[in-house]
């Protein structure tokens, strides 16, 4: 199954029991981040292959908690690859570092 958008209701059918989930993010064609209800740990995110997802039509008993998890989690950052401060330059408004201050001699 190819999820078309975030917020879609899915069933994760990997090793173990099938879990109802909600698509949170699609970072690439081979990864999908899904909010699922773990029976022992509660609601959490799980990164899976799109091949283990099945579409579901009806709301499940845990969908309210999953939607709350998705709502309180900030959206994923895009563009990365720089590994430091985004924007390039150091201090805002200054293009050079501070000059050496003399002692007055």
PEURFEN-V122450 format. One record per run of one state. SS is the DSSP state (H for helix, E for strand, L for the rest). FROM is the first residue (numbers start at 1). LEN is the number of residues. If there is no record, write none. Layout:
SS,FROM,LEN + SS,FROM,LEN
//
This chain:
L,1,8 + E,9,4 + L,13,6 + E,19,10 + L,29,2 + E,31,8 + L,39,3 + E,42,7 + L,49,1 + H,50,3 + E,53,3 + L,56,7 + H,63,10 + L,73,33
//
